[in-house]
Amino acid sequence: MTNDQPQRGKIMRKIVISTVGTSLLTQQIQRGEEREKTWYNSLRDTANLSQKEIEAKHPNVTKIIGELQARAMSKLDPKNIKAIRLASAELNGIYGLYQENLKTGVTNGDMHWLIATDTGQGIATANIVKDFLLSQGMAADIYTPPQLSTASTEKFSSGIDNLIAWLDSIIAPERDNPNTKICFNLVGGFKSLQGYLNTIGMFYADEIIYIFEGQNSDLITIPRLPITIDYAALAPHKVQLALMYAGALISSDRIAGIPETMVDTPGESQFGLSTWGNLVWQQCKKEMLSQELLAFPRLEYRPSFQADYQAIRDKNERLKLQETLAKVSRLLEESDGNTQALNSVDSINYTRYQGSNGIDHFRVTLSQRVSCEAVGGKLILRYYGTHAHVEGSEKLR
């Protein structure tokens, strides 16, 4: 039996990620009614606004959404599965996944994540679907990637980046469990979001499902394709990729050899990771950053720090340390070596050791620290480890 095969006799639990659109709301508009003739246009014109923006600027739309929510919820009668599947594309996919028997998912302890746009209408629709699933005994929650909307290309791209980071943090670890299946339900949601999630799902999902449109909806299942990343081609660019992932913008001469699809440019001569670059880096960063200690700009390593790094056996710990070093390096580069820039980031928490002779330290995790000293626009890293190890090594205890 291999690790990627379910264990005999074990229940295969599903984690289902469903994209959520707003058709469940808009389909409730009675366009033949005189007072509702402008409702669709009102929803269209406020589609990318947050709930607070709608309440502040369009109070009439808040009332429209509330009325349409009530109508939609009345359509979701568990005794009439056909009506539910016609009303909600998201639930149509979920019912198709369970062959119309949701109790299977309840018994298996399945988890449903609903991906909503960062808008009032998107969250309102997701709440309808969530409340219905909860009423049926399902475990369900909503994730709203910050800035995910179609208001602009920049916001949409930023939202997708936030979604990828969430998938890497919450969903990717679940793939290590041989008795868990990750399923992307892309029946609902906006076409632009579906298009991106179809590609992203090839990295995170075990299967992607769609539903044929029409009276007799048949489930389409797309298994994960055996996509592999060319680590050897990316390995020479580990430092640049780690810096860009940390938010750095680098010059064109430093991205030579990196695939064009992995970078984009917010300016004429500076480049950062594209959405696809972010996706690829999420898949390979653990392998790339858990090997040798990388030479980041404005950082130097004492032999004592190098020895502490070599003593780390856990790949995730090495990954976290080198991601922190990339962030510190980027901040120093942007500030021309001024360590005051590190004080502005709470997660780094750069401070001076009391009673020390110019020895500073910064945080990697709540329990792990790096001691250092600022010299000529650079940081000389001295020790890494727990408070006790670092302070003991610096003879500060």
N, C-alpha and C positions, 0 to 999 in steps of 0.2 A: 504494500500500500504506500503510495507516495503522499507527500504533504498536501498536494493540491487536490486530492480526492477526498470526498466526504467519507467519514468513518461509517462502517456498516452498522445499521441499527440506530444511528444518530439522526435527530431531526434537522433538516436543512432550513435554517432560519433565513429570512429574507430581510434585507434593508432596501427599501424602495424609495428612490428619489424621483419625485414627480414635478415636472415643470407646470406652473400654474399661469393661465392667461386670465382674461376678464370676460370671456364669452358667456360664462354662467350668469353674469350680471346683464350684459347687453341683450341676451336672448329673452329676457323677461320684459323688455319694453314692448308695450302694446301700441304699435305704430299707427294703428287705425284710430286710436283715441286722440282727440284734438289736443288735450293738455300734454300729451307725451310725444308730440311730433318733433319737438326740439331736443328731446332727452338724449338721443344718440349723439347728436352734434355736441351737446354739452359734455358728455362723457369723453368724446374724442378730443375735445379741446383741453380737457384737464387730465388726460391720461397719464402724463408724466409728472404730475404734481403730488406732493406728499399730502397726507391727511391734514396736517396743520395748515398747509398752503391752501387746500380746498376749503377748510373751515374759515380761514381768514378772508379769502378773496371771493369764494364762490359758495356761500352758505346754502344756496338753492340746490347745488350739486350734492352737498352732504345729505340733504333730504331725499334726493333722487336715489342715491346709493343705498340709503337706509331702506327705502321702500322696495327697491329691487332685491336687496338681500333677503327681506322677508318673503318675497315671492319665490326666490330661488330655494330657500329652505323648505318652503311648503311643497315644492316639487320633489324633494328628496325623501320620499316615503319608502322605507325599507320593504314594504309589501309590494311595491311596484318597481322592480329592478329595471324594466324596460324604460320607464319614464326617467329614472335616475340616469341611465346611460345616455339617453337623448339630451338630457339637460346639461350634463357636465362631462366635458371631454376628459378631464382628469380622472373622475370616477369611472368613466367608461373604460379607460385603460386598466384601472385597478380591478374592476369587476372581471375584465377579460383575463387578467393575470391569474385570478383565483377561480376561473371558470364559474363565476357568479356565486361562489361560496366563500364569503369573507371570514367565516368561522375558522377556516383553515389557517388563515394568517393570525387570528387571535390565539389559536391553540399553539402555533409554532413560536409565538412571541415575536412576530415580525415588527419592524419599525418603519414608519413612513415619514419621510422628510418632504415637505412641500416647499419648493423654491419659488418665492414670490418676488416680483419686481419691487424696487424701493419706491413705491407709489401708494397713494391712498386706495386706489381701485384694486391694485394687485394684492395688497394685504387684506382688503375686505373680502375678495374672492377666496383667497387662501384660508381665511378664517371660517368660511362656510364649509369648505371641504374638510378642514381639520375637525370642526365640531361634529360633522357627520361621522367621520371615522371614529372619533372618540365615543360617540353614542353607540357605535357598533362593537365597542370593546377593543378597538385597535389602538396601538400606541402611535401617536402622531404629533408632529411639531412642525413649525414653520421656520425656514431660514431665509432671511432677506439680505442678500449681499448689498452692503452699502454702495449707493450710487447706481445700482443696476436699474437702468431705464433706457428708453430710446430717445431721451431728450437731446442727446448729442453723441457723436462717435466717441468722444473722450470719456463721457460718463459711462457709456455702455462698456467700453474696454476696461475701465477701472472696476466696474461691477463684476465683469467676468474674471478679472484678476483676483478680486476678493473671493469669488466663488471657488476658484481653483485652490486658493490658500485654505479655505474651509474644507474642501474635499480632501486635501492632503492631510489636514489635521484630524478631521472627524471620521472620514470614510476610509481613507487608505489603510489605517491600522486594522480595520475590520477584515481586510482581504487576507490577512495572515491566518484567519480562522478558517480551517477547511470545512467547517459546517455552517458557514455563512455565505449566502449568495447576494451580491450587489446587483440590483436591477434598476436601470434608468427607464422610467415611464415617460416617454416624450409625446404622448397623445395630445396633451394640452399644452398651453403656453404659446408665446409668440414665435413666428417662424424664424426670426433672427436668433432667438435664444435656443430654439430647437436645433438649428444648424450648428451652433457652437457646441451644444451639449452632445450632439451625435459624435463629434470628433473627440471631445473630452471623455466621453463614455468609453471609448476604446482603450483608455488608460486606467479608468477607475471601475468600470462596471464589468460584471460577468456576462450580462446580456442587456440589450436595449430592446424595448418593445414599442410598437406602433399598433394602430388599429385601422383596418380598411374602413373608409367612409361608406355609409350606406345603411340600409335597414338591418342587414345581417352582418354585424361587425365581426370580422375575423382577425385574430391576433397575429401580428407579424413579430417574430423574435429574431434579433440579430445577435449572434454570439460575439464575444470579444475576439478580435483578430489578433494573431500572434505578432504584435508590433514590438520591435526591439529598437533600442537606441544605440547608435554607433558611439560607444564610450571613447574609443581610441581617437576618433575625429575631434571630440570635444575636449578631451583631457588637456591638450596644450593651452586651452583657454579658460581653465578653471578659475584663475584669479579674476579675470575680467567678468566672467559670468556671475561669480559670487558677489562682486562689487555692484554689478548692475541689479542683481536681485535685491541687494541692500539699498537700492535707490540711487546709485551713482549714475551719472551720465558721463560717458567716456568719448574720447576723440576718435575720429574715423580711422586713424592709423593703428589704433589698438584693437579694432574689431576684425582685422583681416583674418580670414580663415573661418570666422563664425558664419554659419548659414544665414543668408539674408532674411529668411522668414523668422529668425529668432530675435531680430533687433528692429527697432523703429527709431525714428528721430523726431523729437519735439522741436528741434532747431535745425539749423543748416549743417552744423558740424559736430553735434553731440548726439550720442546714441544711448538708448536704454533697452531693456528687454521688452520685446513685444508680448502680446498675449500668448502666442504660440511658444515663444522663447521661455516665458514663465512656466507654461505647461510642461515643456520638455525638461527644464531645469528641476522642477519639482520631482520628476521621475528619477533623475540621476544624481541629485545633489548629495544624497547620503553616501553613495559610492565615491563621488568625487571629493567630498570634504572629510572623509573618515580615513584617509590614507596619510600621506606626508603633510607636514606642517607647511602651509603655503606662505610665500613671501608677499605680504600685502604692503602697499605704499605707506611710508611713514611709520612702519612698525619694525622694530628690531628685537631679536630674541636672545636673551642670555642663555648659556648652556643649562642653567638651572631650570629655566622655563621649558626649554626643549626636552629636558629629562622628564619634567612633569607631564608634558604632552605625550611622550612615548609611553609613559606608565598607564595612560588611559586605555582600557580594553574594550569599553562599550562604544560601538560606532555612533550611537545617537548622542553620546556625550561629546565625542570629537566633532560631530556635525554642529551641535549647538555652540561649542566654543569657536569654531572657525566662522560660523555665521556672525557671531558677535564681533570677532576680529575684523571681518569685512565691514560691518557697520561702523566700528570705531575708525577704521582706515578711511572710509568714505567721508566721515564727519571731519577728520583731520585734514584731508585733502581739500575739502570745500572751504575750510577756515584757514588755510595756509598754515596748518600746524598749531592753531590756537586751541588749547585744551578746554577753553571756556565753552566751546561748541558741544563738548561731551556732557556738560552740566545740564543742557536743555533736554536731555533724553532720560526720562525716569527709569526706563528699563536698564540703562547702563549705570546710573547712579555713581558718577565719577566723583570721588572725594579724596581728601588728604588724610592719611593716618595720623591721628593725634600723637604728638610727641615724637614723630619721626623726622628724619632729616631729609625732607623733600620726597618721601615715598608716598605715592598715591595708589589708589586701587579702583577697580570698576567691577560691576556685577556681570556675571554670565547667567546664573540662575539665582534663586533666593539663597541657595546654600554654597554656591561656587563663586570664587573671586579670582581676579588677576591683579597682582601687585605690579607697579610700574613706576617709572620716573620720566619726566618730560625733559628732553635735551635737544636743543636746536631744532625745534619744530617736529621732532619725532617722539615716539613713546618707546622706551626701552622696557620690554616686558621681562619681569624677574621671576615670579612664581605663579603657579596656578593650582587651585584646589579648594578645599574647604577653608572656612575661616581659621580653624585651628592650624591647618597645615601652612597656610600663607603667613599668618601672623607669627607662628612659631619659627618658620624659616627666616622671617625678617627680624626675629628676636624682639618682637613687640609685645610679647606676653610675659 
